[in-house]
Amino acid sequence: MANNEIGGRPVTITKDGTSIKVVFHPIAKGAKHPDAAVFSVKMAKADLDKLKKAF
């Protein structure tokens, strides 16, 4: 089960070598498969640095 939220959407964040993997799960409370992966993103440190510059 997802243990974090980003923008109100449940996510699972795991470390995969030198990068992180963010898996977004269904937002509906009564979803038939709440652990299903709706969308996933794998980001390296350089990608995270680009996002940080936007703030």
C-alpha positions in Angstrom: 0.0 0.0 0.0 1.1 3.6 -0.7 2.7 5.2 2.3 3.1 8.8 1.0 1.0 11.4 -0.8 2.0 13.9 -3.5 -0.6 16.4 -4.6 -3.3 14.4 -2.8 -2.4 11.2 -4.8 -1.1 8.1 -3.0 2.5 7.2 -4.0 5.2 4.7 -3.2 8.8 6.0 -3.3 11.7 3.6 -3.5 15.4 4.0 -4.1 16.7 2.1 -7.1 20.5 2.3 -7.3 21.5 5.9 -7.7 17.9 7.1 -8.7 14.5 7.1 -7.1 11.3 5.6 -8.4 7.9 7.2 -7.7 4.9 5.1 -8.4 1.5 6.9 -8.4 -1.6 4.9 -7.3 -5.3 5.4 -8.0 -6.7 8.4 -6.1 -10.2 6.9 -5.5 -10.8 5.7 -2.0 -12.8 2.6 -3.1 -10.5 1.6 -6.0 -10.8 -2.1 -6.9 -6.9 -2.3 -7.1 -5.6 0.4 -4.8 -2.0 -0.7 -5.3 -2.1 -0.6 -9.1 0.5 1.6 -10.8 -1.3 4.4 -12.6 2.0 6.2 -13.5 5.6 5.8 -12.5 8.6 8.0 -12.8 12.3 7.1 -12.4 14.5 10.1 -11.6 18.3 10.5 -11.3 19.9 13.1 -9.1 20.3 15.4 -12.1 16.6 15.2 -12.7 15.9 16.2 -9.1 18.3 19.1 -9.3 16.4 20.4 -12.4 13.1 20.2 -10.4 14.7 22.0 -7.4 15.8 24.9 -9.7 12.2 25.5 -10.6 11.5 26.6 -7.0 
